[in-house]
Amino acid sequence: MLIRISLIVAIVTGLAVGVLNFVKVKEIITTTRAERDEWHGKFDTTDRQLTETKKDLKQTTTELTQTQETLKTTTAEKDKAIASANAQTKRANDLTEKLGATTKERDDARAEVAAYHVTGFDPQQVAELSKTLKQAQASVTESQAVIKGLQKEKAKISAKLLKYEDPQAIVYLPQKLKGQVMVSDPKWDFVVLNVGEDQQVVEDGELLVNRNGKLVAKVKVTTVQKDRCIANVVPGWKLGEILEGDQVIPAHPAS
């Protein structure tokens, strides 16, 4: 009988424990389900927000791409407009410059016409006068050259005539005549100078040779060419060796 009671008590106790465990497990399950549903709701909300964010991002990316294309097009149009403006500015500057040049030419032409009116001649007559003036200038230049040649011949003839009349007469050379020794021959005592007919040198003219302001010798012209002459050393006047580059001046300059 005792055993039976013990078994009943044990069964009842087991049932009570089972019921208690069931209640606890049910509570845990209920709590877990509630938490699951809560997290599921949060996940759905987050997923929906993520989807919307992706959609907004895609739309923003599309708008950004369109904006970039618009900006690129606008920049190209701006560059084109700037280039066109620069071209127009350059053209305006060129036209302004041409206008200034044209205005100056017009004013010059008006001044020339006014000058023609003052002289009483028309443009054709002025052109003829200019041509005649140029011809006259050319004739004067030619005459001056002839006169210069005649003066050279006169100086030569006068020097020869003077020496013929008086062998001891002094032949004068131009006061400003200056030259240099090109060649010196100490054996034969003659020199070649870099002055001649063009500098109005004549035969028998005498020159002093100096170096650094010191007298070296006196020479007498024997032969005259266009731009040089040959002179012999005057006996008794060689005070030192004549060297190339020594300076020469007239011994008897004309007053």
C-alpha positions as a Markdown table, in Angstrom:
| # | Residue | x | y | z |
|---|---|---|---|---|
| 1 | Met | 0.0 | 0.0 | 0.0 |
| 2 | Leu | 2.9 | 2.3 | 0.8 |
| 3 | Ile | 4.5 | 1.6 | -2.4 |
| 4 | Arg | 1.4 | 2.4 | -4.3 |
| 5 | Ile | 1.0 | 5.7 | -2.5 |
| 6 | Ser | 4.7 | 6.5 | -3.3 |
| 7 | Leu | 4.1 | 5.8 | -6.9 |
| 8 | Ile | 1.1 | 8.0 | -7.0 |
| 9 | Val | 3.0 | 10.8 | -5.3 |
| 10 | Ala | 5.9 | 10.3 | -7.7 |
| 11 | Ile | 3.5 | 10.4 | -10.7 |
| 12 | Val | 1.8 | 13.5 | -9.4 |
| 13 | Thr | 5.1 | 15.2 | -8.6 |
| 14 | Gly | 6.3 | 14.3 | -12.1 |
| 15 | Leu | 3.2 | 15.7 | -13.6 |
| 16 | Ala | 3.6 | 18.9 | -11.6 |
| 17 | Val | 7.2 | 19.3 | -12.7 |
| 18 | Gly | 6.1 | 18.6 | -16.3 |
| 19 | Val | 3.3 | 21.2 | -16.1 |
| 20 | Leu | 5.7 | 23.7 | -14.5 |
| 21 | Asn | 8.3 | 23.0 | -17.2 |
| 22 | Phe | 5.7 | 23.3 | -19.9 |
| 23 | Val | 4.5 | 26.6 | -18.5 |
| 24 | Lys | 8.1 | 27.9 | -18.5 |
| 25 | Val | 8.9 | 26.6 | -21.9 |
| 26 | Lys | 5.6 | 28.1 | -23.2 |
| 27 | Glu | 6.6 | 31.4 | -21.7 |
| 28 | Ile | 10.0 | 31.2 | -23.3 |
| 29 | Ile | 8.5 | 30.2 | -26.6 |
| 30 | Thr | 6.0 | 33.1 | -26.4 |
| 31 | Thr | 8.8 | 35.6 | -25.5 |
| 32 | Thr | 11.0 | 34.2 | -28.3 |
| 33 | Arg | 8.2 | 34.5 | -30.8 |
| 34 | Ala | 7.5 | 38.1 | -29.7 |
| 35 | Glu | 11.2 | 38.9 | -30.0 |
| 36 | Arg | 11.3 | 37.2 | -33.4 |
| 37 | Asp | 8.3 | 39.1 | -34.6 |
| 38 | Glu | 9.8 | 42.4 | -33.2 |
| 39 | Trp | 13.1 | 41.7 | -35.0 |
| 40 | His | 11.3 | 40.6 | -38.1 |
| 41 | Gly | 9.4 | 43.9 | -38.1 |
| 42 | Lys | 12.6 | 45.8 | -37.6 |
| 43 | Phe | 14.2 | 43.8 | -40.5 |
| 44 | Asp | 11.3 | 44.5 | -42.8 |
| 45 | Thr | 11.4 | 48.2 | -41.9 |
| 46 | Thr | 15.2 | 48.3 | -42.4 |
| 47 | Asp | 14.9 | 46.4 | -45.7 |
| 48 | Arg | 12.2 | 48.7 | -46.9 |
| 49 | Gln | 14.3 | 51.7 | -46.0 |
| 50 | Leu | 17.3 | 50.2 | -47.7 |
| 51 | Thr | 15.3 | 49.6 | -50.8 |
| 52 | Glu | 14.0 | 53.1 | -50.8 |
| 53 | Thr | 17.5 | 54.4 | -50.2 |
| 54 | Lys | 18.8 | 52.4 | -53.1 |
| 55 | Lys | 16.0 | 53.8 | -55.2 |
| 56 | Asp | 16.8 | 57.3 | -54.1 |
| 57 | Leu | 20.5 | 56.7 | -54.8 |
| 58 | Lys | 19.8 | 55.4 | -58.3 |
| 59 | Gln | 17.6 | 58.5 | -59.0 |
| 60 | Thr | 20.3 | 60.8 | -57.6 |
| 61 | Thr | 23.0 | 59.1 | -59.7 |
| 62 | Thr | 20.8 | 59.5 | -62.8 |
| 63 | Glu | 20.2 | 63.2 | -61.9 |
| 64 | Leu | 24.0 | 63.7 | -61.3 |
| 65 | Thr | 24.8 | 62.1 | -64.6 |
| 66 | Gln | 22.3 | 64.4 | -66.4 |
| 67 | Thr | 23.7 | 67.4 | -64.5 |
| 68 | Gln | 27.3 | 66.4 | -65.5 |
| 69 | Glu | 26.2 | 66.1 | -69.2 |
| 70 | Thr | 24.4 | 69.5 | -68.9 |
| 71 | Leu | 27.5 | 71.0 | -67.3 |
| 72 | Lys | 29.7 | 69.6 | -70.1 |
| 73 | Thr | 27.4 | 71.0 | -72.8 |
| 74 | Thr | 27.2 | 74.3 | -71.0 |
| 75 | Thr | 31.0 | 74.5 | -70.7 |
| 76 | Ala | 31.4 | 73.7 | -74.4 |
| 77 | Glu | 28.9 | 76.4 | -75.3 |
| 78 | Lys | 30.7 | 78.8 | -72.9 |
| 79 | Asp | 34.1 | 78.1 | -74.5 |
| 80 | Lys | 32.5 | 78.5 | -77.9 |
| 81 | Ala | 31.0 | 81.8 | -76.9 |
| 82 | Ile | 34.3 | 83.0 | -75.4 |
| 83 | Ala | 36.2 | 82.0 | -78.6 |
| 84 | Ser | 33.5 | 83.8 | -80.7 |
| 85 | Ala | 33.8 | 86.9 | -78.5 |
| 86 | Asn | 37.6 | 86.9 | -78.8 |
| 87 | Ala | 37.3 | 86.6 | -82.5 |
| 88 | Gln | 34.8 | 89.5 | -82.6 |
| 89 | Thr | 37.1 | 91.6 | -80.4 |
| 90 | Lys | 40.1 | 90.9 | -82.6 |
| 91 | Arg | 38.1 | 91.7 | -85.7 |
| 92 | Ala | 36.9 | 94.9 | -84.1 |
| 93 | Asn | 40.5 | 95.8 | -83.2 |
| 94 | Asp | 41.6 | 95.1 | -86.7 |
| 95 | Leu | 38.8 | 97.2 | -88.1 |
| 96 | Thr | 39.7 | 100.0 | -85.7 |
| 97 | Glu | 43.3 | 99.9 | -86.7 |
| 98 | Lys | 42.4 | 99.9 | -90.4 |
| 99 | Leu | 40.0 | 102.7 | -89.8 |
| 100 | Gly | 42.8 | 104.7 | -88.1 |
| 101 | Ala | 45.2 | 104.0 | -91.0 |
| 102 | Thr | 42.6 | 104.9 | -93.5 |
| 103 | Thr | 41.8 | 108.1 | -91.7 |
| 104 | Lys | 45.5 | 109.0 | -91.6 |
| 105 | Glu | 45.8 | 108.3 | -95.3 |
| 106 | Arg | 42.7 | 110.4 | -95.9 |
| 107 | Asp | 44.1 | 113.3 | -93.8 |
| 108 | Asp | 47.5 | 113.0 | -95.5 |
| 109 | Ala | 45.8 | 113.1 | -98.9 |
| 110 | Arg | 43.8 | 116.1 | -97.9 |
| 111 | Ala | 47.0 | 117.8 | -96.6 |
| 112 | Glu | 48.7 | 117.1 | -99.9 |
| 113 | Val | 45.8 | 118.4 | -101.9 |
| 114 | Ala | 45.8 | 121.5 | -99.7 |
| 115 | Ala | 49.5 | 121.9 | -100.3 |
| 116 | Tyr | 48.9 | 121.6 | -104.1 |
| 117 | His | 46.3 | 124.3 | -103.9 |
| 118 | Val | 48.7 | 126.6 | -102.0 |
| 119 | Thr | 51.5 | 126.2 | -104.6 |
| 120 | Gly | 49.0 | 126.8 | -107.4 |
| 121 | Phe | 50.0 | 123.5 | -109.2 |
| 122 | Asp | 47.9 | 120.5 | -109.8 |
| 123 | Pro | 49.2 | 117.0 | -108.8 |
| 124 | Gln | 50.4 | 116.2 | -112.3 |
| 125 | Gln | 52.4 | 119.4 | -112.4 |
| 126 | Val | 53.9 | 118.7 | -109.0 |
| 127 | Ala | 54.9 | 115.2 | -110.2 |
| 128 | Glu | 56.6 | 116.7 | -113.2 |
| 129 | Leu | 58.4 | 119.2 | -111.0 |
| 130 | Ser | 59.6 | 116.4 | -108.7 |
| 131 | Lys | 60.9 | 114.5 | -111.6 |
| 132 | Thr | 62.7 | 117.6 | -112.9 |
| 133 | Leu | 64.1 | 118.3 | -109.4 |
| 134 | Lys | 65.5 | 114.7 | -109.2 |
| 135 | Gln | 67.1 | 115.1 | -112.6 |
| 136 | Ala | 68.6 | 118.4 | -111.5 |
| 137 | Gln | 70.0 | 116.8 | -108.3 |
| 138 | Ala | 71.5 | 114.0 | -110.3 |
| 139 | Ser | 73.1 | 116.5 | -112.6 |
| 140 | Val | 74.4 | 118.5 | -109.6 |
| 141 | Thr | 75.9 | 115.3 | -108.1 |
| 142 | Glu | 77.5 | 114.5 | -111.4 |
| 143 | Ser | 78.8 | 118.0 | -111.8 |
| 144 | Gln | 80.3 | 117.9 | -108.3 |
| 145 | Ala | 82.1 | 114.7 | -109.1 |
| 146 | Val | 83.5 | 116.3 | -112.3 |
| 147 | Ile | 84.5 | 119.4 | -110.4 |
| 148 | Lys | 86.2 | 117.3 | -107.7 |
| 149 | Gly | 88.1 | 115.5 | -110.4 |
| 150 | Leu | 89.1 | 118.7 | -112.1 |
| 151 | Gln | 90.2 | 120.1 | -108.7 |
| 152 | Lys | 92.5 | 117.1 | -108.3 |
| 153 | Glu | 93.9 | 117.5 | -111.8 |
| 154 | Lys | 94.3 | 121.3 | -111.1 |
| 155 | Ala | 96.2 | 120.5 | -107.9 |
| 156 | Lys | 98.5 | 118.0 | -109.7 |
| 157 | Ile | 99.1 | 120.4 | -112.6 |
| 158 | Ser | 99.7 | 123.3 | -110.2 |
| 159 | Ala | 102.2 | 121.3 | -108.2 |
| 160 | Lys | 104.1 | 120.2 | -111.4 |
| 161 | Leu | 104.0 | 123.7 | -112.8 |
| 162 | Leu | 105.3 | 125.1 | -109.5 |
| 163 | Lys | 108.1 | 122.6 | -109.4 |
| 164 | Tyr | 108.9 | 123.3 | -113.0 |
| 165 | Glu | 109.1 | 127.1 | -112.3 |
| 166 | Asp | 110.9 | 126.7 | -109.0 |
| 167 | Pro | 112.4 | 123.3 | -108.1 |
| 168 | Gln | 112.8 | 124.5 | -104.5 |
| 169 | Ala | 109.2 | 125.6 | -104.2 |
| 170 | Ile | 107.1 | 124.0 | -101.4 |
| 171 | Val | 104.2 | 121.8 | -102.4 |
| 172 | Tyr | 101.4 | 122.1 | -99.8 |
| 173 | Leu | 99.1 | 119.3 | -98.8 |
| 174 | Pro | 95.6 | 119.5 | -97.2 |
| 175 | Gln | 95.9 | 120.6 | -93.6 |
| 176 | Lys | 93.6 | 117.8 | -92.2 |
| 177 | Leu | 95.4 | 115.1 | -94.1 |
| 178 | Lys | 96.3 | 112.1 | -91.9 |
| 179 | Gly | 97.5 | 108.6 | -93.0 |
| 180 | Gln | 99.5 | 105.6 | -92.0 |
| 181 | Val | 102.5 | 103.6 | -93.3 |
| 182 | Met | 101.3 | 100.5 | -95.0 |
| 183 | Val | 104.7 | 99.2 | -96.2 |
| 184 | Ser | 108.2 | 100.2 | -95.2 |
| 185 | Asp | 111.4 | 99.2 | -97.1 |
| 186 | Pro | 114.4 | 100.2 | -95.0 |
| 187 | Lys | 116.8 | 98.9 | -97.7 |
| 188 | Trp | 115.6 | 101.4 | -100.4 |
| 189 | Asp | 114.2 | 104.0 | -98.0 |
| 190 | Phe | 110.7 | 104.2 | -99.4 |
| 191 | Val | 107.2 | 103.7 | -97.9 |
| 192 | Val | 103.7 | 103.0 | -99.1 |
| 193 | Leu | 101.0 | 105.2 | -97.5 |
| 194 | Asn | 97.3 | 104.7 | -97.4 |
| 195 | Val | 96.4 | 108.1 | -98.8 |
| 196 | Gly | 96.3 | 109.2 | -102.4 |
| 197 | Glu | 94.4 | 111.2 | -105.0 |
| 198 | Asp | 91.1 | 110.8 | -103.1 |
| 199 | Gln | 92.7 | 112.6 | -100.2 |
| 200 | Gln | 94.3 | 115.3 | -102.5 |
| 201 | Val | 97.8 | 114.0 | -102.2 |
| 202 | Val | 100.1 | 115.3 | -105.0 |
| 203 | Glu | 103.6 | 114.5 | -106.1 |
| 204 | Asp | 106.5 | 116.2 | -104.3 |
| 205 | Gly | 104.3 | 116.8 | -101.3 |
| 206 | Glu | 106.2 | 116.1 | -98.1 |
| 207 | Leu | 104.9 | 114.3 | -94.9 |
| 208 | Leu | 106.3 | 113.8 | -91.5 |
| 209 | Val | 106.3 | 110.2 | -90.1 |
| 210 | Asn | 105.8 | 110.0 | -86.4 |
| 211 | Arg | 105.2 | 107.4 | -83.8 |
| 212 | Asn | 103.5 | 108.2 | -80.5 |
| 213 | Gly | 104.0 | 111.9 | -81.2 |
| 214 | Lys | 107.8 | 111.4 | -81.8 |
| 215 | Leu | 109.3 | 112.4 | -85.2 |
| 216 | Val | 110.7 | 109.4 | -87.0 |
| 217 | Ala | 111.4 | 110.7 | -90.6 |
| 218 | Lys | 110.3 | 113.0 | -93.4 |
| 219 | Val | 109.2 | 111.5 | -96.7 |
| 220 | Lys | 108.5 | 113.0 | -100.2 |
| 221 | Val | 105.7 | 111.7 | -102.5 |
| 222 | Thr | 107.0 | 110.3 | -105.8 |
| 223 | Thr | 104.0 | 108.4 | -107.1 |
| 224 | Val | 100.3 | 108.9 | -106.4 |
| 225 | Gln | 97.4 | 106.5 | -107.0 |
| 226 | Lys | 93.7 | 106.6 | -106.2 |
| 227 | Asp | 93.9 | 105.6 | -102.5 |
| 228 | Arg | 97.6 | 105.3 | -101.9 |
| 229 | Cys | 101.0 | 106.8 | -102.7 |
| 230 | Ile | 104.7 | 106.0 | -102.6 |
| 231 | Ala | 107.2 | 108.3 | -100.9 |
| 232 | Asn | 110.9 | 108.3 | -100.5 |
| 233 | Val | 112.7 | 109.2 | -97.3 |
| 234 | Val | 114.2 | 112.7 | -97.5 |
| 235 | Pro | 118.0 | 112.4 | -97.0 |
| 236 | Gly | 119.1 | 113.6 | -93.5 |
| 237 | Trp | 115.6 | 113.3 | -92.1 |
| 238 | Lys | 115.6 | 109.6 | -91.0 |
| 239 | Leu | 115.7 | 109.7 | -87.3 |
| 240 | Gly | 114.6 | 106.2 | -86.6 |
| 241 | Glu | 113.4 | 103.0 | -88.2 |
| 242 | Ile | 110.0 | 103.5 | -90.0 |
| 243 | Leu | 107.5 | 100.8 | -89.1 |
| 244 | Glu | 104.1 | 99.8 | -90.5 |
| 245 | Gly | 101.3 | 101.7 | -88.7 |
| 246 | Asp | 103.4 | 104.8 | -88.1 |
| 247 | Gln | 101.3 | 108.0 | -88.6 |
| 248 | Val | 101.9 | 110.6 | -91.3 |
| 249 | Ile | 100.8 | 114.3 | -91.5 |
| 250 | Pro | 101.7 | 117.1 | -93.9 |
| 251 | Ala | 105.1 | 118.6 | -93.4 |
| 252 | His | 103.7 | 121.8 | -95.1 |
| 253 | Pro | 99.9 | 121.9 | -94.5 |
| 254 | Ala | 97.9 | 124.4 | -96.6 |
| 255 | Ser | 96.6 | 127.3 | -94.7 |
